[in-house]
Amino acid sequence: MNQWPRLNFIVEGQTEETFVNRMIRPHLATYAINVSVRCVTTGRKRGRVFRGGMPNYLKIKNDIKGWLSEDSEAYLTTFFDFYGLTHDFPGYQEALSKKKDSR
């Protein structure tokens, strides 16, 4: 039996998570693609995981690498709002300049 391809989403917060669950997941299911979504890990304390919001790029990168190692057979994508990105995000300054150029 063939398993459906999997696409994992790391998202900024609950709004993006809801959008993926309500809009993207049902749409991709029609193409036999299984979608999983979770908010970015922002911290850990006493065994508890805190999710949501935009921490620095290193925390996001580590979260992405962690999920990729947990599920190496799946594809992974992100869903973040540009205005919430931290300035240390790769390509941030270039994207910002393109945003200003489009006005």
C-alpha positions in Angstrom: 0.0 0.0 0.0 1.4 3.4 -0.9 1.4 6.0 1.8 0.3 9.5 1.0 3.0 12.1 0.7 3.3 14.3 3.8 3.8 18.0 4.1 4.6 19.5 7.5 4.0 23.2 8.2 5.8 25.2 10.8 3.7 28.3 11.3 4.0 31.5 13.3 0.9 31.3 15.5 -2.7 30.1 15.9 -4.1 32.2 13.1 -1.8 30.6 10.6 -2.4 27.2 12.1 -6.1 27.6 11.7 -5.7 28.8 8.1 -3.7 25.7 7.2 -6.1 23.4 9.0 -9.3 24.9 7.5 -8.1 25.9 4.0 -4.9 24.2 2.9 -5.3 20.8 4.5 -8.7 20.0 2.9 -7.5 21.3 -0.5 -4.3 19.2 -0.5 -6.3 16.1 0.8 -8.0 16.1 -2.6 -4.5 15.5 -4.1 -3.8 12.7 -1.5 -1.3 14.9 0.4 -1.3 14.5 4.2 -0.7 17.8 6.0 0.5 18.3 9.6 0.9 21.7 11.2 2.4 23.1 14.4 3.4 26.5 15.7 7.1 27.3 15.9 8.7 26.4 19.2 9.6 29.6 21.1 10.9 28.0 24.3 11.2 25.1 26.7 11.0 25.2 30.4 10.8 22.4 32.9 9.8 19.9 30.2 7.1 22.2 28.8 7.2 23.4 25.2 6.0 26.9 24.4 4.8 27.6 20.8 3.7 30.6 18.8 5.2 34.0 18.0 8.4 34.9 16.2 11.6 34.2 18.1 14.9 34.8 16.6 16.0 33.0 13.4 18.2 30.5 15.3 15.3 29.2 17.3 13.2 28.8 14.1 16.1 27.1 12.3 16.5 24.6 15.2 12.8 23.9 15.2 12.8 23.2 11.5 15.9 21.0 11.8 14.3 19.1 14.7 11.1 18.3 12.8 13.1 17.3 9.7 15.0 14.8 11.8 11.8 13.5 13.4 10.1 13.0 10.0 12.8 12.7 7.3 10.3 11.3 4.7 8.1 14.4 4.7 8.4 17.7 3.0 8.4 20.8 5.3 7.4 24.4 4.7 6.9 27.5 6.8 4.1 30.1 7.0 5.2 33.3 8.7 4.0 36.9 8.4 6.8 39.1 7.0 6.1 41.9 9.5 6.9 39.5 12.4 10.2 38.3 11.0 13.2 39.2 13.0 16.0 41.2 11.3 18.4 38.2 11.6 16.3 36.1 9.2 18.2 35.3 6.0 17.2 37.6 3.1 15.3 39.9 5.4 17.0 43.1 4.3 16.7 42.2 0.6 13.0 41.4 1.0 12.5 44.7 2.9 14.1 46.7 0.1 11.9 44.9 -2.5 8.8 45.8 -0.4 9.9 49.5 -0.4 10.6 49.4 -4.2 7.0 48.2 -4.9 5.4 51.3 -3.4 
